[in-house]
Amino acid sequence: MTAGDDKKLRDLQSQIDALKKKTAPVQESAGAKSMSVGLKAGTELVGPIIGAALLGYALDRWLDTKPWLLIVMLVLGVASGFLNVWKTTQNAGSAIGFKNMSGSEKKSLANDDDPLK
């Protein structure tokens, strides 16, 4: 290798390092993550309640059953909203198909090469 090749390699390495810094993922702070979970929980509580209320109101007007379907749908919307908030705060459903394994499941998986046998 010549001195010119070494310079080219150093220039290329500096360009690669600059691109890595530029495209590196931004780390979320703990406060931003908590705020994100709080906003998600709020929308998951309010969304089903408003949706169920509108659906109940529309069904009441269409079927002339005022106010029974509105009340029933509001109860279902509140229950659904609380269930959504509980799932959000418990991290349930955040990774579909994965679950917390018990100690015996971890041991059997560690001792077995093929868990699907």
C-alpha positions, 0 to 999 in steps of 0.5 A, a space after each residue: 500500500 502506498 501513502 495515497 492509499 492510506 490517506 484514502 482509507 482514513 478519509 473513507 473511515 472518517 466518512 463512515 464514522 460521520 454517517 454512523 453518528 448521523 444515522 444513529 438512533 436517538 435514545 429516548 429519555 425516561 421522561 419522554 417514554 413515561 409521557 408517551 405511555 401516559 398519552 397512549 393510556 389516555 387515548 386508549 381510555 377516551 377512544 372506546 368511550 367516545 366511539 361506544 357513545 356515538 354508536 349507542 346514540 346512533 343505534 338509539 336513534 335508528 331503533 328508537 330505543 332511547 336511552 337504553 342502547 346509549 347506556 349499554 354502549 357507554 358501559 361497554 366503552 368504559 369497560 373496554 377503555 379500562 381494559 386497554 389502559 390496564 393492558 398498556 400499563 402492564 405491557 400486555 400485548 406489546 410483543 405478540 406471541 411472546 410471554 414470560 416464561 416460568 423457571 421450568 420452561 427456561 430450563 427445558 428450553 436451555 437443555 433442549 436444542 429444538 424446542 419444537 420437538 
